[in-house]
Amino acid sequence: MDEGFANVDEQLDRLGKKQDGLRVELTETKETVDFLLTKTTQHERKLHQLIKEQP
């Protein structure tokens, strides 16, 4: 019976590590998306400014 519990504990540990890895990937993806949104907004503002400056 102890072997069964050890197996379950091992599987839970692996799931925990996998979850931690996914959390890191999700955080990195969010940071990338935030960066791209910021850059997109900057470019849109620049385009609007250039359009307003045209005669």
C-alpha positions as CSV (number, residue, x, y, z in Angstrom):
1,M,0.0,0.0,0.0
2,D,2.9,2.3,0.8
3,E,4.1,1.7,-2.8
4,G,0.8,2.9,-4.2
5,F,1.0,6.1,-2.1
6,A,4.6,6.7,-3.2
7,N,3.5,6.3,-6.8
8,V,0.7,8.8,-6.4
9,D,3.1,11.2,-4.6
10,E,5.5,10.9,-7.5
11,Q,2.8,11.6,-10.0
12,L,1.6,14.6,-8.1
13,D,5.1,15.9,-7.9
14,R,5.4,15.6,-11.7
15,L,2.1,17.3,-12.2
16,G,3.2,20.1,-9.9
17,K,6.4,20.6,-11.9
18,K,4.5,20.6,-15.2
19,Q,2.1,23.2,-13.8
20,D,5.0,25.4,-12.7
21,G,6.5,25.1,-16.2
22,L,3.2,26.0,-17.8
23,R,2.8,29.0,-15.4
24,V,6.3,30.3,-16.4
25,E,5.4,29.9,-20.1
26,L,2.1,31.7,-19.6
27,T,3.8,34.5,-17.8
28,E,6.3,34.9,-20.6
29,T,3.6,34.8,-23.2
30,K,1.7,37.5,-21.3
31,E,4.8,39.7,-21.2
32,T,5.3,39.2,-24.9
33,V,1.7,40.1,-25.7
34,D,1.9,43.2,-23.5
35,F,5.1,44.3,-25.3
36,L,3.5,43.7,-28.7
37,L,0.4,45.6,-27.7
38,T,2.5,48.5,-26.5
39,K,4.5,48.6,-29.7
40,T,1.3,48.4,-31.8
41,T,-0.2,51.3,-29.9
42,Q,2.9,53.4,-30.4
43,H,2.9,52.7,-34.2
44,E,-0.8,53.5,-34.4
45,R,-0.3,56.8,-32.7
46,K,2.6,57.6,-35.0
47,L,0.5,56.8,-38.0
48,H,-2.4,59.0,-36.8
49,Q,0.1,61.8,-36.2
50,L,1.5,61.4,-39.7
51,I,-1.9,61.4,-41.3
52,K,-2.9,64.6,-39.4
53,E,0.3,66.3,-40.7
54,Q,-0.4,65.6,-44.3
55,P,-2.0,68.5,-46.3
